[in-house]
Amino acid sequence: MGESMNTAVQTWVKTAGTMEWSPMPDHVSLFHREIVSAAEADALRVRASSVLCEKIGVGGAVLPHFHNVAEIIHITAGKVRLLCNGEWKSYQAGDTFLVPAGVVHSVANDDASPTEQISIFLPVEEDAPRNRFFETIRVPVPTERPLTEGNRQAGQRRVLPDESPEHFGREPYRIIDSVRGNDAWVRAYDAAGGE
């Protein structure tokens, strides 16, 4: 927390037109575009082996395999079958798989059209520091147009999950008042009426 803004570097953009679909010949009807390479991750000063956008054609599959890195797979389009802990199970767009290093897995298209997924490959390190939720610091730069979020006008309070380890279940929430910049910690009310 309390990180300062990095003004020494700039954001760069890789447009869809510059990232071509390439076949992955060790699998069936699998194509990928590399969103972030290991070298780009190094330039960002983060640990990542690769981030891919993958497309599996009708009848295609990422054949059973394992990695020496952890993989996070998020299905963005279609229905798939996942080889999960030795069993094939059905999943769909919006589902995410967390695959530890060394675990055999496979994803097969189970739809009438191509499926798509984002696959994030992360190094596994014994002595890596513990992860934590990130901090966002707003800066006073005007937007191009007035913004709204559902029934909430920009600048009104919103509630965000805390980075604490009890994030699942009855977690604390951090209230961010983006107009005044005030932070306050409160306990989330559970379905039975709160604490």
C-alpha positions as CSV (number, residue, x, y, z in Angstrom):
1,M,0.0,0.0,0.0
2,G,1.0,3.6,-0.4
3,E,2.8,3.0,-3.7
4,S,3.6,6.2,-5.7
5,M,2.6,6.7,-9.3
6,N,5.2,5.4,-11.7
7,T,5.9,8.3,-14.2
8,A,9.0,6.8,-15.7
9,V,7.2,4.3,-18.0
10,Q,4.1,4.5,-20.1
11,T,1.1,2.2,-20.9
12,W,1.5,0.4,-24.2
13,V,-1.3,-1.2,-26.2
14,K,-1.3,-4.4,-28.3
15,T,-4.3,-4.2,-30.6
16,A,-6.2,-7.3,-31.8
17,G,-4.9,-6.6,-35.3
18,T,-1.3,-7.0,-34.2
19,M,-1.9,-10.3,-32.5
20,E,-2.4,-13.0,-35.0
21,W,-4.0,-16.4,-34.3
22,S,-1.4,-19.1,-34.4
23,P,-2.1,-22.8,-34.4
24,M,-0.9,-25.0,-31.5
25,P,0.1,-28.2,-33.5
26,D,0.3,-30.5,-30.4
27,H,-3.5,-30.1,-29.9
28,V,-6.6,-30.4,-32.0
29,S,-8.0,-27.3,-33.6
30,L,-6.4,-25.0,-31.0
31,F,-5.3,-21.5,-31.8
32,H,-3.8,-18.8,-29.6
33,R,-2.8,-15.2,-29.5
34,E,-0.2,-14.2,-26.9
35,I,-1.6,-11.3,-24.8
36,V,1.5,-11.1,-22.6
37,S,4.8,-12.8,-23.2
38,A,7.4,-13.6,-20.6
39,A,9.5,-10.7,-21.9
40,E,6.6,-8.3,-21.6
41,A,5.9,-9.5,-18.1
42,D,9.6,-8.8,-17.3
43,A,9.2,-5.3,-18.6
44,L,6.2,-4.8,-16.3
45,R,8.3,-6.2,-13.4
46,V,5.8,-9.1,-12.7
47,R,6.2,-12.8,-12.7
48,A,4.3,-14.5,-15.5
49,S,5.3,-17.1,-18.1
50,S,2.6,-16.2,-20.6
51,V,-1.0,-15.0,-20.9
52,L,-2.9,-16.4,-23.9
53,C,-6.2,-15.9,-25.6
54,E,-7.1,-19.3,-26.9
55,K,-9.8,-20.5,-29.4
56,I,-10.8,-24.1,-29.7
57,G,-12.6,-25.1,-32.9
58,V,-15.7,-27.3,-33.1
59,G,-14.6,-30.8,-32.2
60,G,-11.2,-29.5,-31.0
61,A,-9.4,-29.8,-27.7
62,V,-6.4,-28.9,-25.6
63,L,-5.2,-32.5,-25.2
64,P,-4.4,-33.9,-21.7
65,H,-1.1,-32.4,-20.5
66,F,0.5,-30.7,-17.4
67,H,2.9,-27.8,-16.9
68,N,5.8,-26.9,-14.6
69,V,3.8,-23.7,-13.9
70,A,0.3,-23.0,-12.5
71,E,-2.4,-22.2,-15.0
72,I,-5.6,-20.1,-14.6
73,I,-8.1,-20.8,-17.4
74,H,-11.1,-18.5,-17.7
75,I,-13.7,-19.5,-20.3
76,T,-14.9,-16.4,-22.2
77,A,-17.2,-18.0,-24.9
78,G,-19.0,-21.2,-25.3
79,K,-19.4,-24.6,-23.5
80,V,-16.5,-26.9,-22.7
81,R,-15.6,-30.1,-21.1
82,L,-12.7,-30.0,-18.6
83,L,-10.6,-33.0,-17.5
84,C,-10.7,-32.0,-13.8
85,N,-9.1,-34.3,-11.2
86,G,-9.4,-37.3,-13.5
87,E,-13.1,-36.7,-14.5
88,W,-14.6,-35.0,-17.4
89,K,-17.1,-32.2,-16.4
90,S,-19.1,-29.6,-18.3
91,Y,-18.5,-25.9,-17.9
92,Q,-19.4,-22.7,-19.7
93,A,-18.4,-19.1,-20.4
94,G,-17.7,-17.3,-17.1
95,D,-16.3,-20.4,-15.4
96,T,-12.6,-20.3,-14.2
97,F,-10.3,-23.2,-13.6
98,L,-7.3,-23.0,-11.2
99,V,-4.8,-25.7,-12.2
100,P,-1.7,-26.3,-10.0
101,A,1.7,-27.1,-11.5
102,G,2.0,-30.8,-12.4
103,V,-1.7,-31.5,-12.5
104,V,-3.0,-33.2,-15.7
105,H,-5.8,-31.3,-17.4
106,S,-7.6,-30.9,-20.7
107,V,-10.2,-28.6,-22.2
108,A,-12.5,-29.8,-25.1
109,N,-15.0,-27.8,-27.1
110,D,-18.5,-29.0,-26.2
111,D,-20.4,-26.4,-28.3
112,A,-21.6,-25.9,-31.9
113,S,-19.2,-23.0,-32.4
114,P,-15.6,-22.2,-31.4
115,T,-15.0,-21.7,-27.7
116,E,-12.6,-19.1,-26.3
117,Q,-10.6,-18.8,-23.1
118,I,-7.9,-16.7,-21.4
119,S,-5.1,-18.9,-20.1
120,I,-2.6,-17.3,-17.6
121,F,0.6,-19.2,-16.9
122,L,2.3,-18.3,-13.6
123,P,5.6,-19.5,-12.2
124,V,5.5,-21.6,-9.0
125,E,8.0,-20.4,-6.4
126,E,8.6,-21.9,-3.0
127,D,9.8,-18.7,-1.3
128,A,7.5,-16.3,-3.1
129,P,6.0,-13.6,-0.9
130,R,2.3,-14.0,0.0
131,N,-0.1,-12.4,-2.5
132,R,-2.4,-9.6,-1.5
133,F,-5.2,-7.7,-3.2
134,F,-4.0,-4.5,-4.9
135,E,-4.6,-0.9,-4.0
136,T,-6.1,1.6,-6.5
137,I,-5.4,5.3,-6.1
138,R,-7.6,7.7,-8.0
139,V,-6.0,10.7,-9.7
140,P,-7.7,14.0,-10.6
141,V,-7.8,13.5,-14.4
142,P,-11.1,14.5,-16.1
143,T,-13.0,11.8,-18.1
144,E,-14.1,12.3,-21.7
145,R,-17.8,12.3,-20.7
146,P,-20.0,12.0,-17.6
147,L,-19.9,8.5,-16.2
148,T,-22.6,6.5,-14.4
149,E,-22.7,3.0,-12.9
150,G,-26.3,1.6,-12.9
151,N,-28.2,4.0,-10.6
152,R,-25.0,5.3,-9.0
153,Q,-23.5,8.5,-10.3
154,A,-19.7,8.7,-10.5
155,G,-18.2,9.9,-7.2
156,Q,-20.8,8.2,-5.0
157,R,-19.8,5.6,-2.5
158,R,-19.1,2.0,-3.6
159,V,-18.2,-1.0,-1.5
160,L,-15.2,-3.2,-2.5
161,P,-14.0,-6.5,-1.0
162,D,-11.0,-6.2,1.4
163,E,-7.7,-7.9,0.8
164,S,-8.0,-9.9,4.0
165,P,-7.7,-13.7,4.2
166,E,-11.4,-14.0,5.2
167,H,-12.3,-12.7,1.8
168,F,-14.5,-15.7,1.3
169,G,-17.6,-15.9,3.5
170,R,-18.2,-13.1,6.0
171,E,-15.6,-10.7,4.9
172,P,-14.8,-7.1,5.9
173,Y,-15.5,-4.5,3.2
174,R,-13.7,-1.2,2.5
175,I,-15.9,1.7,1.7
176,I,-14.3,4.1,-0.7
177,D,-15.7,7.7,-0.9
178,S,-14.2,8.8,-4.1
179,V,-15.5,12.4,-3.6
180,R,-13.8,13.0,-0.2
181,G,-11.3,10.2,-0.3
182,N,-12.4,8.8,3.1
183,D,-11.8,5.2,3.9
184,A,-13.7,3.4,6.6
185,W,-13.8,-0.3,7.6
186,V,-17.1,-1.9,8.2
187,R,-18.3,-5.5,8.6
188,A,-20.5,-6.9,5.8
189,Y,-24.0,-7.9,6.9
190,D,-24.8,-11.5,6.3
191,A,-28.1,-12.9,5.1
192,A,-29.3,-13.3,8.7
193,G,-29.2,-9.6,9.2
194,G,-25.6,-8.8,10.0
195,E,-23.5,-8.8,13.1
